[in-house]
């Protein structure tokens, strides 16, 4: 068992995965602190059974762990932290895992004696999926002592910690949003394009996976420019024009296509840029 002990505040998707992976890595989870409602408490109890912890609400938490880790929605962290105001937190570490908020949102914990940091895993957490954290990048920012401890924990999880400046977190979170939820948005839009071709969403998901997976492999090994293909690279204005005509039946989908094509004109190698830009305008 590792010397650090951890209380998890929040038993949702992130908190559940983090608690399980920390427990797997040899960390003692002392408490799962849930909201004071039946659903949250039930989630907390299920998680507690898995990691051999106790379940409680904030005002009844013993906070005997060395680390208090907030795994709450961004909009709930500031209010959640206030529930721990005026507690004696000397020699403790307080962490949160918001991608967009800096460590200063934990100022109340700092005023009570804790060192604080933000520790954001660059990973997706959705219902019925609990990813491994091996090789996952974690953005760290905050007090030196808290960052030092957080770095040690991330490495124990098999993750890859890296420093981020607090003033860069919003742009960093925009990056994270583009590579996950907006990537899913693109795939959802692609299903609608398939529908115009008479292909169901289920069929589209099956049929697109080989090309999507190969595209990601290409991107991983060669980068964006060398992985780009299709009519934009060739400068094939006739094909692009036909695409736009076909997408008239779904104006929202046409706007998505046009926005992505315009991005390609800026960031990827393309021929006939001016002619394509006129088509898209």
ABEGO torsion letter per residue (X at the ends): XBABBBBBBEABAAAAAAAAAAAAAGBBBABBBBBBBAAAAAAAAAAAAAAGBBBBBAAABAGABABBBBBBBAAAAAAAAAAABGBBABGBBBBBABAABBAAAAAAAAAAGBBBBBBBBBBBBBBGBBBBABGBBBBBBEBAAAAAAAAAAAAAAGBBBBBBBAAAAAAAAAAAAAABAAAAAAAAAAAAAAAAAGBBAAAAAAAAAAAAAAAAAAAAAAEAAAABBEAAAAGBAAAAAAAAAAAAABAAAAAAAAAAAAAAAAABBBBGAAAAAAAAX
